[in-house]
Amino acid sequence: MSVQGLDNLLGELKVMSAKAAGQTSSTAETQGEGSDFASVLKASLDQVNQMQLDSQAKQQAFETGDPNANLQDVMVSLQKASLSFQTMVQVRNKLVSAYQEVMNMQV
């Protein structure tokens, strides 16, 4: 998934929201600085990525016979990584759906 594409999507949504509210685009950008959705989204993506990397490392340690790796921790970390990835996919689907809904609005 490209973060650049999400940034462009968020930028277009901000501009369209500002137009719908009757504001100029410069005022919408200044309002967006306080709550930077893109940075929050990127941090969430990084967190999901880190969970998957940790899960993979635990899985490989268990497979190689590391005495400190136990099966319960591996399974729990795999489930956490899977759940966080599924949640991220659902968020992406909602963003795409919202974008398509906004693009289909008649101005």
Gaussian input, Z-matrix of N, CA and C with variables (Angstrom, degrees):
# hf/3-21g

backbone

0 1
 N
 C     1     B1
 C     2     B2     1     A1
 N     3     B3     2     A2     1     D1
 C     4     B4     3     A3     2     D2
 C     5     B5     4     A4     3     D3
 N     6     B6     5     A5     4     D4
 C     7     B7     6     A6     5     D5
 C     8     B8     7     A7     6     D6
 N     9     B9     8     A8     7     D7
 C    10    B10     9     A9     8     D8
 C    11    B11    10    A10     9     D9
 N    12    B12    11    A11    10    D10
 C    13    B13    12    A12    11    D11
 C    14    B14    13    A13    12    D12
 N    15    B15    14    A14    13    D13
 C    16    B16    15    A15    14    D14
 C    17    B17    16    A16    15    D15
 N    18    B18    17    A17    16    D16
 C    19    B19    18    A18    17    D17
 C    20    B20    19    A19    18    D18
 N    21    B21    20    A20    19    D19
 C    22    B22    21    A21    20    D20
 C    23    B23    22    A22    21    D21
 N    24    B24    23    A23    22    D22
 C    25    B25    24    A24    23    D23
 C    26    B26    25    A25    24    D24
 N    27    B27    26    A26    25    D25
 C    28    B28    27    A27    26    D26
 C    29    B29    28    A28    27    D27
 N    30    B30    29    A29    28    D28
 C    31    B31    30    A30    29    D29
 C    32    B32    31    A31    30    D30
 N    33    B33    32    A32    31    D31
 C    34    B34    33    A33    32    D32
 C    35    B35    34    A34    33    D33
 N    36    B36    35    A35    34    D34
 C    37    B37    36    A36    35    D35
 C    38    B38    37    A37    36    D36
 N    39    B39    38    A38    37    D37
 C    40    B40    39    A39    38    D38
 C    41    B41    40    A40    39    D39
 N    42    B42    41    A41    40    D40
 C    43    B43    42    A42    41    D41
 C    44    B44    43    A43    42    D42
 N    45    B45    44    A44    43    D43
 C    46    B46    45    A45    44    D44
 C    47    B47    46    A46    45    D45
 N    48    B48    47    A47    46    D46
 C    49    B49    48    A48    47    D47
 C    50    B50    49    A49    48    D48
 N    51    B51    50    A50    49    D49
 C    52    B52    51    A51    50    D50
 C    53    B53    52    A52    51    D51
 N    54    B54    53    A53    52    D52
 C    55    B55    54    A54    53    D53
 C    56    B56    55    A55    54    D54
 N    57    B57    56    A56    55    D55
 C    58    B58    57    A57    56    D56
 C    59    B59    58    A58    57    D57
 N    60    B60    59    A59    58    D58
 C    61    B61    60    A60    59    D59
 C    62    B62    61    A61    60    D60
 N    63    B63    62    A62    61    D61
 C    64    B64    63    A63    62    D62
 C    65    B65    64    A64    63    D63
 N    66    B66    65    A65    64    D64
 C    67    B67    66    A66    65    D65
 C    68    B68    67    A67    66    D66
 N    69    B69    68    A68    67    D67
 C    70    B70    69    A69    68    D68
 C    71    B71    70    A70    69    D69
 N    72    B72    71    A71    70    D70
 C    73    B73    72    A72    71    D71
 C    74    B74    73    A73    72    D72
 N    75    B75    74    A74    73    D73
 C    76    B76    75    A75    74    D74
 C    77    B77    76    A76    75    D75
 N    78    B78    77    A77    76    D76
 C    79    B79    78    A78    77    D77
 C    80    B80    79    A79    78    D78
 N    81    B81    80    A80    79    D79
 C    82    B82    81    A81    80    D80
 C    83    B83    82    A82    81    D81
 N    84    B84    83    A83    82    D82
 C    85    B85    84    A84    83    D83
 C    86    B86    85    A85    84    D84
 N    87    B87    86    A86    85    D85
 C    88    B88    87    A87    86    D86
 C    89    B89    88    A88    87    D87
 N    90    B90    89    A89    88    D88
 C    91    B91    90    A90    89    D89
 C    92    B92    91    A91    90    D90
 N    93    B93    92    A92    91    D91
 C    94    B94    93    A93    92    D92
 C    95    B95    94    A94    93    D93
 N    96    B96    95    A95    94    D94
 C    97    B97    96    A96    95    D95
 C    98    B98    97    A97    96    D96
 N    99    B99    98    A98    97    D97
 C   100   B100    99    A99    98    D98
 C   101   B101   100   A100    99    D99
 N   102   B102   101   A101   100   D100
 C   103   B103   102   A102   101   D101
 C   104   B104   103   A103   102   D102
 N   105   B105   104   A104   103   D103
 C   106   B106   105   A105   104   D104
 C   107   B107   106   A106   105   D105
 N   108   B108   107   A107   106   D106
 C   109   B109   108   A108   107   D107
 C   110   B110   109   A109   108   D108
 N   111   B111   110   A110   109   D109
 C   112   B112   111   A111   110   D110
 C   113   B113   112   A112   111   D111
 N   114   B114   113   A113   112   D112
 C   115   B115   114   A114   113   D113
 C   116   B116   115   A115   114   D114
 N   117   B117   116   A116   115   D115
 C   118   B118   117   A117   116   D116
 C   119   B119   118   A118   117   D117
 N   120   B120   119   A119   118   D118
 C   121   B121   120   A120   119   D119
 C   122   B122   121   A121   120   D120
 N   123   B123   122   A122   121   D121
 C   124   B124   123   A123   122   D122
 C   125   B125   124   A124   123   D123
 N   126   B126   125   A125   124   D124
 C   127   B127   126   A126   125   D125
 C   128   B128   127   A127   126   D126
 N   129   B129   128   A128   127   D127
 C   130   B130   129   A129   128   D128
 C   131   B131   130   A130   129   D129
 N   132   B132   131   A131   130   D130
 C   133   B133   132   A132   131   D131
 C   134   B134   133   A133   132   D132
 N   135   B135   134   A134   133   D133
 C   136   B136   135   A135   134   D134
 C   137   B137   136   A136   135   D135
 N   138   B138   137   A137   136   D136
 C   139   B139   138   A138   137   D137
 C   140   B140   139   A139   138   D138
 N   141   B141   140   A140   139   D139
 C   142   B142   141   A141   140   D140
 C   143   B143   142   A142   141   D141
 N   144   B144   143   A143   142   D142
 C   145   B145   144   A144   143   D143
 C   146   B146   145   A145   144   D144
 N   147   B147   146   A146   145   D145
 C   148   B148   147   A147   146   D146
 C   149   B149   148   A148   147   D147
 N   150   B150   149   A149   148   D148
 C   151   B151   150   A150   149   D149
 C   152   B152   151   A151   150   D150
 N   153   B153   152   A152   151   D151
 C   154   B154   153   A153   152   D152
 C   155   B155   154   A154   153   D153
 N   156   B156   155   A155   154   D154
 C   157   B157   156   A156   155   D155
 C   158   B158   157   A157   156   D156
 N   159   B159   158   A158   157   D157
 C   160   B160   159   A159   158   D158
 C   161   B161   160   A160   159   D159
 N   162   B162   161   A161   160   D160
 C   163   B163   162   A162   161   D161
 C   164   B164   163   A163   162   D162
 N   165   B165   164   A164   163   D163
 C   166   B166   165   A165   164   D164
 C   167   B167   166   A166   165   D165
 N   168   B168   167   A167   166   D166
 C   169   B169   168   A168   167   D167
 C   170   B170   169   A169   168   D168
 N   171   B171   170   A170   169   D169
 C   172   B172   171   A171   170   D170
 C   173   B173   172   A172   171   D171
 N   174   B174   173   A173   172   D172
 C   175   B175   174   A174   173   D173
 C   176   B176   175   A175   174   D174
 N   177   B177   176   A176   175   D175
 C   178   B178   177   A177   176   D176
 C   179   B179   178   A178   177   D177
 N   180   B180   179   A179   178   D178
 C   181   B181   180   A180   179   D179
 C   182   B182   181   A181   180   D180
 N   183   B183   182   A182   181   D181
 C   184   B184   183   A183   182   D182
 C   185   B185   184   A184   183   D183
 N   186   B186   185   A185   184   D184
 C   187   B187   186   A186   185   D185
 C   188   B188   187   A187   186   D186
 N   189   B189   188   A188   187   D187
 C   190   B190   189   A189   188   D188
 C   191   B191   190   A190   189   D189
 N   192   B192   191   A191   190   D190
 C   193   B193   192   A192   191   D191
 C   194   B194   193   A193   192   D192
 N   195   B195   194   A194   193   D193
 C   196   B196   195   A195   194   D194
 C   197   B197   196   A196   195   D195
 N   198   B198   197   A197   196   D196
 C   199   B199   198   A198   197   D197
 C   200   B200   199   A199   198   D198
 N   201   B201   200   A200   199   D199
 C   202   B202   201   A201   200   D200
 C   203   B203   202   A202   201   D201
 N   204   B204   203   A203   202   D202
 C   205   B205   204   A204   203   D203
 C   206   B206   205   A205   204   D204
 N   207   B207   206   A206   205   D205
 C   208   B208   207   A207   206   D206
 C   209   B209   208   A208   207   D207
 N   210   B210   209   A209   208   D208
 C   211   B211   210   A210   209   D209
 C   212   B212   211   A211   210   D210
 N   213   B213   212   A212   211   D211
 C   214   B214   213   A213   212   D212
 C   215   B215   214   A214   213   D213
 N   216   B216   215   A215   214   D214
 C   217   B217   216   A216   215   D215
 C   218   B218   217   A217   216   D216
 N   219   B219   218   A218   217   D217
 C   220   B220   219   A219   218   D218
 C   221   B221   220   A220   219   D219
 N   222   B222   221   A221   220   D220
 C   223   B223   222   A222   221   D221
 C   224   B224   223   A223   222   D222
 N   225   B225   224   A224   223   D223
 C   226   B226   225   A225   224   D224
 C   227   B227   226   A226   225   D225
 N   228   B228   227   A227   226   D226
 C   229   B229   228   A228   227   D227
 C   230   B230   229   A229   228   D228
 N   231   B231   230   A230   229   D229
 C   232   B232   231   A231   230   D230
 C   233   B233   232   A232   231   D231
 N   234   B234   233   A233   232   D232
 C   235   B235   234   A234   233   D233
 C   236   B236   235   A235   234   D234
 N   237   B237   236   A236   235   D235
 C   238   B238   237   A237   236   D236
 C   239   B239   238   A238   237   D237
 N   240   B240   239   A239   238   D238
 C   241   B241   240   A240   239   D239
 C   242   B242   241   A241   240   D240
 N   243   B243   242   A242   241   D241
 C   244   B244   243   A243   242   D242
 C   245   B245   244   A244   243   D243
 N   246   B246   245   A245   244   D244
 C   247   B247   246   A246   245   D245
 C   248   B248   247   A247   246   D246
 N   249   B249   248   A248   247   D247
 C   250   B250   249   A249   248   D248
 C   251   B251   250   A250   249   D249
 N   252   B252   251   A251   250   D250
 C   253   B253   252   A252   251   D251
 C   254   B254   253   A253   252   D252
 N   255   B255   254   A254   253   D253
 C   256   B256   255   A255   254   D254
 C   257   B257   256   A256   255   D255
 N   258   B258   257   A257   256   D256
 C   259   B259   258   A258   257   D257
 C   260   B260   259   A259   258   D258
 N   261   B261   260   A260   259   D259
 C   262   B262   261   A261   260   D260
 C   263   B263   262   A262   261   D261
 N   264   B264   263   A263   262   D262
 C   265   B265   264   A264   263   D263
 C   266   B266   265   A265   264   D264
 N   267   B267   266   A266   265   D265
 C   268   B268   267   A267   266   D266
 C   269   B269   268   A268   267   D267
 N   270   B270   269   A269   268   D268
 C   271   B271   270   A270   269   D269
 C   272   B272   271   A271   270   D270
 N   273   B273   272   A272   271   D271
 C   274   B274   273   A273   272   D272
 C   275   B275   274   A274   273   D273
 N   276   B276   275   A275   274   D274
 C   277   B277   276   A276   275   D275
 C   278   B278   277   A277   276   D276
 N   279   B279   278   A278   277   D277
 C   280   B280   279   A279   278   D278
 C   281   B281   280   A280   279   D279
 N   282   B282   281   A281   280   D280
 C   283   B283   282   A282   281   D281
 C   284   B284   283   A283   282   D282
 N   285   B285   284   A284   283   D283
 C   286   B286   285   A285   284   D284
 C   287   B287   286   A286   285   D285
 N   288   B288   287   A287   286   D286
 C   289   B289   288   A288   287   D287
 C   290   B290   289   A289   288   D288
 N   291   B291   290   A290   289   D289
 C   292   B292   291   A291   290   D290
 C   293   B293   292   A292   291   D291
 N   294   B294   293   A293   292   D292
 C   295   B295   294   A294   293   D293
 C   296   B296   295   A295   294   D294
 N   297   B297   296   A296   295   D295
 C   298   B298   297   A297   296   D296
 C   299   B299   298   A298   297   D297
 N   300   B300   299   A299   298   D298
 C   301   B301   300   A300   299   D299
 C   302   B302   301   A301   300   D300
 N   303   B303   302   A302   301   D301
 C   304   B304   303   A303   302   D302
 C   305   B305   304   A304   303   D303
 N   306   B306   305   A305   304   D304
 C   307   B307   306   A306   305   D305
 C   308   B308   307   A307   306   D306
 N   309   B309   308   A308   307   D307
 C   310   B310   309   A309   308   D308
 C   311   B311   310   A310   309   D309
 N   312   B312   311   A311   310   D310
 C   313   B313   312   A312   311   D311
 C   314   B314   313   A313   312   D312
 N   315   B315   314   A314   313   D313
 C   316   B316   315   A315   314   D314
 C   317   B317   316   A316   315   D315
 N   318   B318   317   A317   316   D316
 C   319   B319   318   A318   317   D317
 C   320   B320   319   A319   318   D318

   B1=1.4404
   B2=1.5126
   B3=1.2935
   B4=1.4395
   B5=1.5268
   B6=1.3288
   B7=1.4574
   B8=1.5296
   B9=1.3311
   B10=1.4629
   B11=1.5233
   B12=1.3195
   B13=1.4575
   B14=1.5165
   B15=1.3203
   B16=1.4652
   B17=1.5170
   B18=1.3443
   B19=1.4576
   B20=1.5249
   B21=1.3308
   B22=1.4635
   B23=1.5195
   B24=1.3220
   B25=1.4616
   B26=1.5214
   B27=1.3199
   B28=1.4595
   B29=1.5276
   B30=1.3065
   B31=1.4620
   B32=1.5123
   B33=1.3347
   B34=1.4612
   B35=1.5243
   B36=1.3251
   B37=1.4642
   B38=1.5302
   B39=1.3558
   B40=1.4604
   B41=1.5143
   B42=1.3378
   B43=1.4604
   B44=1.5240
   B45=1.3263
   B46=1.4667
   B47=1.5208
   B48=1.3235
   B49=1.4589
   B50=1.5201
   B51=1.3240
   B52=1.4611
   B53=1.5232
   B54=1.3308
   B55=1.4612
   B56=1.5213
   B57=1.3229
   B58=1.4616
   B59=1.5236
   B60=1.3411
   B61=1.4550
   B62=1.5231
   B63=1.3286
   B64=1.4556
   B65=1.5040
   B66=1.3220
   B67=1.4545
   B68=1.5203
   B69=1.3204
   B70=1.4541
   B71=1.5158
   B72=1.3167
   B73=1.4549
   B74=1.5159
   B75=1.3455
   B76=1.4638
   B77=1.5208
   B78=1.3462
   B79=1.4586
   B80=1.5094
   B81=1.3366
   B82=1.4587
   B83=1.5133
   B84=1.3427
   B85=1.4592
   B86=1.5132
   B87=1.3407
   B88=1.4528
   B89=1.5125
   B90=1.3460
   B91=1.4563
   B92=1.5201
   B93=1.3199
   B94=1.4518
   B95=1.5099
   B96=1.3282
   B97=1.4546
   B98=1.5193
   B99=1.3218
   B100=1.4551
   B101=1.5123
   B102=1.3140
   B103=1.4592
   B104=1.5222
   B105=1.3061
   B106=1.4538
   B107=1.5260
   B108=1.3137
   B109=1.4576
   B110=1.5200
   B111=1.3195
   B112=1.4625
   B113=1.5249
   B114=1.3251
   B115=1.4699
   B116=1.5199
   B117=1.3366
   B118=1.4642
   B119=1.5211
   B120=1.3269
   B121=1.4539
   B122=1.5250
   B123=1.3411
   B124=1.4691
   B125=1.5235
   B126=1.3200
   B127=1.4665
   B128=1.5278
   B129=1.3205
   B130=1.4681
   B131=1.5223
   B132=1.3209
   B133=1.4643
   B134=1.5179
   B135=1.3262
   B136=1.4630
   B137=1.5248
   B138=1.3286
   B139=1.4618
   B140=1.5346
   B141=1.3185
   B142=1.4688
   B143=1.5245
   B144=1.3119
   B145=1.4618
   B146=1.5260
   B147=1.3281
   B148=1.4634
   B149=1.5297
   B150=1.3213
   B151=1.4649
   B152=1.5282
   B153=1.3178
   B154=1.4577
   B155=1.5188
   B156=1.3266
   B157=1.4613
   B158=1.5244
   B159=1.3358
   B160=1.4644
   B161=1.5203
   B162=1.3169
   B163=1.4657
   B164=1.5193
   B165=1.3098
   B166=1.4649
   B167=1.5322
   B168=1.3255
   B169=1.4631
   B170=1.5322
   B171=1.3581
   B172=1.4658
   B173=1.5255
   B174=1.3223
   B175=1.4623
   B176=1.5274
   B177=1.3231
   B178=1.4608
   B179=1.5231
   B180=1.3285
   B181=1.4617
   B182=1.5244
   B183=1.3232
   B184=1.4693
   B185=1.5216
   B186=1.3322
   B187=1.4637
   B188=1.5281
   B189=1.3275
   B190=1.4585
   B191=1.5212
   B192=1.3493
   B193=1.4600
   B194=1.5070
   B195=1.3094
   B196=1.4667
   B197=1.5337
   B198=1.3372
   B199=1.4785
   B200=1.5385
   B201=1.3368
   B202=1.4668
   B203=1.5263
   B204=1.3332
   B205=1.4651
   B206=1.5114
   B207=1.3330
   B208=1.4596
   B209=1.5316
   B210=1.3009
   B211=1.4635
   B212=1.5230
   B213=1.3232
   B214=1.4678
   B215=1.5186
   B216=1.3253
   B217=1.4619
   B218=1.5212
   B219=1.3203
   B220=1.4631
   B221=1.5215
   B222=1.3265
   B223=1.4626
   B224=1.5248
   B225=1.3185
   B226=1.4647
   B227=1.5273
   B228=1.3135
   B229=1.4625
   B230=1.5308
   B231=1.3367
   B232=1.4650
   B233=1.5313
   B234=1.3148
   B235=1.4642
   B236=1.5315
   B237=1.3280
   B238=1.4656
   B239=1.5232
   B240=1.3095
   B241=1.4624
   B242=1.5227
   B243=1.3102
   B244=1.4612
   B245=1.5217
   B246=1.3147
   B247=1.4615
   B248=1.5233
   B249=1.3126
   B250=1.4665
   B251=1.5311
   B252=1.3356
   B253=1.4622
   B254=1.5257
   B255=1.3230
   B256=1.4657
   B257=1.5218
   B258=1.3159
   B259=1.4621
   B260=1.5221
   B261=1.3276
   B262=1.4613
   B263=1.5226
   B264=1.3183
   B265=1.4671
   B266=1.5337
   B267=1.3294
   B268=1.4573
   B269=1.5290
   B270=1.3160
   B271=1.4701
   B272=1.5278
   B273=1.3304
   B274=1.4702
   B275=1.5253
   B276=1.3229
   B277=1.4569
   B278=1.5270
   B279=1.3168
   B280=1.4696
   B281=1.5203
   B282=1.3262
   B283=1.4673
   B284=1.5243
   B285=1.3062
   B286=1.4625
   B287=1.5206
   B288=1.3214
   B289=1.4626
   B290=1.5282
   B291=1.3162
   B292=1.4692
   B293=1.5226
   B294=1.3272
   B295=1.4611
   B296=1.5305
   B297=1.3381
   B298=1.4672
   B299=1.5160
   B300=1.3253
   B301=1.4630
   B302=1.5286
   B303=1.3062
   B304=1.4633
   B305=1.5275
   B306=1.3256
   B307=1.4651
   B308=1.5353
   B309=1.3101
   B310=1.4617
   B311=1.5233
   B312=1.3338
   B313=1.4684
   B314=1.5156
   B315=1.2929
   B316=1.4571
   B317=1.5161
   B318=1.3122
   B319=1.4683
   B320=1.5089
   A1=107.81
   A2=116.62
   A3=121.31
   A4=110.73
   A5=116.02
   A6=120.85
   A7=109.33
   A8=116.60
   A9=120.32
   A10=110.35
   A11=117.56
   A12=120.81
   A13=111.59
   A14=116.62
   A15=119.98
   A16=111.08
   A17=116.92
   A18=119.91
   A19=110.81
   A20=116.12
   A21=119.27
   A22=110.93
   A23=115.97
   A24=120.98
   A25=110.86
   A26=116.55
   A27=120.49
   A28=111.20
   A29=116.78
   A30=120.18
   A31=111.69
   A32=115.91
   A33=119.62
   A34=111.14
   A35=116.80
   A36=119.99
   A37=111.14
   A38=116.65
   A39=119.98
   A40=111.03
   A41=116.84
   A42=120.67
   A43=109.80
   A44=117.01
   A45=119.95
   A46=111.22
   A47=116.86
   A48=120.18
   A49=110.37
   A50=116.00
   A51=119.74
   A52=111.05
   A53=116.62
   A54=119.88
   A55=110.85
   A56=116.77
   A57=120.61
   A58=111.22
   A59=116.18
   A60=120.28
   A61=111.88
   A62=117.29
   A63=120.54
   A64=113.65
   A65=117.88
   A66=121.58
   A67=109.36
   A68=114.92
   A69=118.36
   A70=108.49
   A71=117.38
   A72=120.76
   A73=112.72
   A74=117.96
   A75=119.47
   A76=110.97
   A77=117.96
   A78=118.70
   A79=111.30
   A80=116.90
   A81=119.09
   A82=111.06
   A83=116.87
   A84=119.48
   A85=111.26
   A86=117.45
   A87=119.05
   A88=110.94
   A89=118.16
   A90=120.10
   A91=110.58
   A92=117.29
   A93=121.36
   A94=113.57
   A95=118.75
   A96=120.44
   A97=112.69
   A98=117.28
   A99=120.32
   A100=112.38
   A101=116.63
   A102=120.66
   A103=107.92
   A104=115.68
   A105=121.09
   A106=109.36
   A107=115.00
   A108=120.85
   A109=111.32
   A110=116.81
   A111=120.32
   A112=111.25
   A113=117.03
   A114=118.75
   A115=111.01
   A116=116.99
   A117=119.91
   A118=109.96
   A119=116.23
   A120=120.21
   A121=111.15
   A122=116.42
   A123=119.97
   A124=111.02
   A125=116.95
   A126=120.01
   A127=110.50
   A128=116.34
   A129=119.83
   A130=111.01
   A131=116.38
   A132=119.85
   A133=111.21
   A134=116.20
   A135=119.91
   A136=111.27
   A137=116.15
   A138=120.13
   A139=110.71
   A140=116.62
   A141=120.22
   A142=109.87
   A143=116.26
   A144=120.54
   A145=110.97
   A146=116.38
   A147=120.10
   A148=111.06
   A149=117.22
   A150=120.55
   A151=110.50
   A152=116.81
   A153=119.72
   A154=111.39
   A155=117.34
   A156=120.10
   A157=111.24
   A158=116.43
   A159=120.20
   A160=111.12
   A161=114.60
   A162=119.64
   A163=110.94
   A164=116.30
   A165=120.62
   A166=110.98
   A167=116.36
   A168=119.94
   A169=110.99
   A170=115.92
   A171=119.07
   A172=111.06
   A173=115.72
   A174=120.10
   A175=110.47
   A176=116.83
   A177=120.47
   A178=111.02
   A179=116.83
   A180=120.05
   A181=110.62
   A182=116.10
   A183=119.57
   A184=111.16
   A185=116.48
   A186=120.97
   A187=112.06
   A188=116.57
   A189=119.50
   A190=112.51
   A191=116.37
   A192=118.92
   A193=114.47
   A194=117.53
   A195=121.17
   A196=108.90
   A197=118.03
   A198=119.61
   A199=113.31
   A200=117.94
   A201=120.63
   A202=113.05
   A203=117.28
   A204=120.62
   A205=109.42
   A206=115.10
   A207=117.04
   A208=109.08
   A209=115.14
   A210=121.61
   A211=112.10
   A212=117.54
   A213=120.27
   A214=111.25
   A215=117.00
   A216=120.00
   A217=111.09
   A218=116.15
   A219=119.78
   A220=110.51
   A221=116.80
   A222=119.98
   A223=111.31
   A224=117.34
   A225=120.41
   A226=110.20
   A227=117.29
   A228=119.49
   A229=110.95
   A230=117.41
   A231=120.00
   A232=111.06
   A233=116.45
   A234=119.64
   A235=111.15
   A236=117.04
   A237=119.74
   A238=110.54
   A239=116.93
   A240=120.56
   A241=110.71
   A242=116.56
   A243=120.53
   A244=110.98
   A245=116.86
   A246=120.85
   A247=111.47
   A248=117.17
   A249=119.56
   A250=110.51
   A251=117.11
   A252=119.41
   A253=111.02
   A254=116.67
   A255=119.98
   A256=111.11
   A257=117.05
   A258=120.80
   A259=110.46
   A260=116.10
   A261=119.98
   A262=111.10
   A263=117.78
   A264=121.03
   A265=110.36
   A266=117.00
   A267=119.86
   A268=111.25
   A269=116.77
   A270=120.19
   A271=109.85
   A272=115.94
   A273=119.87
   A274=110.92
   A275=116.86
   A276=120.26
   A277=111.37
   A278=117.14
   A279=120.77
   A280=110.37
   A281=117.76
   A282=120.50
   A283=110.85
   A284=117.10
   A285=120.73
   A286=110.22
   A287=116.50
   A288=120.84
   A289=110.62
   A290=117.04
   A291=120.65
   A292=110.51
   A293=116.68
   A294=120.44
   A295=110.58
   A296=116.36
   A297=119.50
   A298=111.22
   A299=116.63
   A300=120.05
   A301=110.41
   A302=116.80
   A303=120.32
   A304=110.39
   A305=116.20
   A306=119.51
   A307=111.82
   A308=117.82
   A309=120.64
   A310=113.32
   A311=117.61
   A312=120.81
   A313=109.84
   A314=114.21
   A315=118.54
   A316=108.00
   A317=114.74
   A318=120.38
   A319=109.35
   D1=134.80
   D2=-178.42
   D3=-93.17
   D4=128.35
   D5=177.40
   D6=-73.69
   D7=-30.93
   D8=179.59
   D9=-61.39
   D10=-39.56
   D11=178.50
   D12=-64.94
   D13=-37.76
   D14=178.07
   D15=-68.15
   D16=-37.80
   D17=177.49
   D18=-62.59
   D19=-41.82
   D20=177.95
   D21=-64.35
   D22=-41.35
   D23=178.69
   D24=-61.46
   D25=-44.94
   D26=179.63
   D27=-65.34
   D28=-37.69
   D29=177.71
   D30=-63.10
   D31=-43.44
   D32=178.45
   D33=-65.49
   D34=-38.56
   D35=178.74
   D36=-64.93
   D37=-38.68
   D38=178.49
   D39=-64.27
   D40=-43.24
   D41=-178.83
   D42=-65.23
   D43=-43.97
   D44=-179.57
   D45=-66.79
   D46=-36.77
   D47=177.63
   D48=-65.05
   D49=-40.62
   D50=178.86
   D51=-65.51
   D52=-40.43
   D53=178.10
   D54=-64.53
   D55=-40.38
   D56=-179.75
   D57=-66.26
   D58=-32.43
   D59=179.50
   D60=-85.56
   D61=-4.39
   D62=178.80
   D63=81.86
   D64=17.94
   D65=179.94
   D66=-100.06
   D67=162.38
   D68=173.05
   D69=-81.63
   D70=160.97
   D71=-177.27
   D72=-66.36
   D73=-29.07
   D74=-178.69
   D75=-68.75
   D76=-35.75
   D77=178.33
   D78=-71.67
   D79=-32.38
   D80=177.68
   D81=-66.90
   D82=-36.12
   D83=179.77
   D84=-68.76
   D85=-36.98
   D86=179.69
   D87=-69.96
   D88=-31.65
   D89=177.33
   D90=-70.76
   D91=-31.00
   D92=-176.94
   D93=-75.35
   D94=-14.74
   D95=-176.89
   D96=-66.80
   D97=-32.50
   D98=-178.66
   D99=-67.52
   D100=-41.69
   D101=-179.15
   D102=-120.00
   D103=87.78
   D104=-175.83
   D105=-81.03
   D106=96.75
   D107=-177.50
   D108=-63.54
   D109=-36.15
   D110=-178.43
   D111=-62.70
   D112=-40.75
   D113=-179.54
   D114=-70.54
   D115=-34.92
   D116=176.63
   D117=-66.01
   D118=-42.13
   D119=179.34
   D120=-65.17
   D121=-41.56
   D122=178.89
   D123=-64.70
   D124=-39.25
   D125=177.95
   D126=-63.63
   D127=-37.91
   D128=178.10
   D129=-66.54
   D130=-41.11
   D131=177.83
   D132=-63.82
   D133=-40.61
   D134=177.80
   D135=-64.18
   D136=-37.57
   D137=179.47
   D138=-65.90
   D139=-42.02
   D140=177.84
   D141=-63.60
   D142=-42.62
   D143=178.65
   D144=-61.35
   D145=-42.78
   D146=-179.87
   D147=-64.65
   D148=-38.67
   D149=178.46
   D150=-63.79
   D151=-39.28
   D152=178.68
   D153=-68.28
   D154=-38.69
   D155=178.25
   D156=-66.03
   D157=-41.66
   D158=178.06
   D159=-63.43
   D160=-42.19
   D161=179.12
   D162=-62.67
   D163=-42.49
   D164=179.77
   D165=-65.24
   D166=-38.79
   D167=179.22
   D168=-64.79
   D169=-42.23
   D170=178.27
   D171=-65.32
   D172=-38.31
   D173=179.61
   D174=-63.77
   D175=-44.07
   D176=-179.64
   D177=-67.03
   D178=-36.98
   D179=178.12
   D180=-63.82
   D181=-40.45
   D182=178.55
   D183=-67.03
   D184=-40.98
   D185=-178.98
   D186=-65.00
   D187=-33.89
   D188=-178.82
   D189=-83.99
   D190=-2.86
   D191=175.65
   D192=87.91
   D193=23.79
   D194=177.37
   D195=-61.72
   D196=125.88
   D197=-177.30
   D198=-66.85
   D199=-20.71
   D200=179.33
   D201=-83.48
   D202=-13.34
   D203=-179.32
   D204=-88.32
   D205=126.51
   D206=176.79
   D207=-116.98
   D208=153.14
   D209=-172.45
   D210=-63.69
   D211=-36.48
   D212=-179.14
   D213=-62.82
   D214=-45.09
   D215=179.07
   D216=-63.29
   D217=-39.28
   D218=179.47
   D219=-63.85
   D220=-45.50
   D221=-178.54
   D222=-66.50
   D223=-41.06
   D224=179.18
   D225=-64.39
   D226=-43.02
   D227=-179.50
   D228=-67.23
   D229=-35.82
   D230=176.50
   D231=-64.68
   D232=-41.64
   D233=179.67
   D234=-67.91
   D235=-39.14
   D236=177.50
   D237=-63.37
   D238=-43.23
   D239=179.85
   D240=-65.33
   D241=-40.70
   D242=179.49
   D243=-65.41
   D244=-44.28
   D245=-179.73
   D246=-65.05
   D247=-41.93
   D248=179.71
   D249=-66.49
   D250=-36.53
   D251=177.96
   D252=-67.33
   D253=-42.39
   D254=178.20
   D255=-62.61
   D256=-38.45
   D257=177.55
   D258=-64.59
   D259=-42.32
   D260=178.34
   D261=-62.29
   D262=-39.84
   D263=178.51
   D264=-64.18
   D265=-39.02
   D266=178.67
   D267=-66.02
   D268=-38.70
   D269=176.79
   D270=-63.29
   D271=-43.36
   D272=177.50
   D273=-60.49
   D274=-43.04
   D275=179.50
   D276=-62.30
   D277=-40.02
   D278=178.18
   D279=-66.24
   D280=-40.06
   D281=178.76
   D282=-64.18
   D283=-44.11
   D284=179.47
   D285=-64.79
   D286=-41.00
   D287=178.53
   D288=-63.13
   D289=-43.79
   D290=178.61
   D291=-63.95
   D292=-40.81
   D293=178.86
   D294=-62.11
   D295=-45.15
   D296=-179.89
   D297=-65.58
   D298=-35.81
   D299=178.27
   D300=-66.08
   D301=-41.87
   D302=178.96
   D303=-66.21
   D304=-40.22
   D305=-179.05
   D306=-67.88
   D307=-25.89
   D308=179.23
   D309=-87.48
   D310=-3.27
   D311=177.75
   D312=-69.49
   D313=142.80
   D314=176.25
   D315=-95.02
   D316=127.15
   D317=-177.52
   D318=-97.77

